[in-house]
């Protein structure tokens, strides 16, 4: 896999090229491949963050329901005492 420094150098070569023929398909492909791989990592990270947030919300809702049931049972039990 290409390094960030290598890609930076390729981008400079592409940006400063005076003739279209001086930029090869391999140069462009290397830059695009690097960007694609890193975009996948960023996308996966965002998906993981979204999934984690959804799980935290679900856990909080479940805990709230458990607390409500526990509170209800506690009041019912206390109310039944003489």
ABEGO torsion letter per residue (X at the ends): XBBAAAAAAAAAAAAABABAAABBAAAAAAAAAAAAAAAAAAAAAAAAAAAAAAAAAAAAAAAAAAAAAAAAAAAAAAAABX
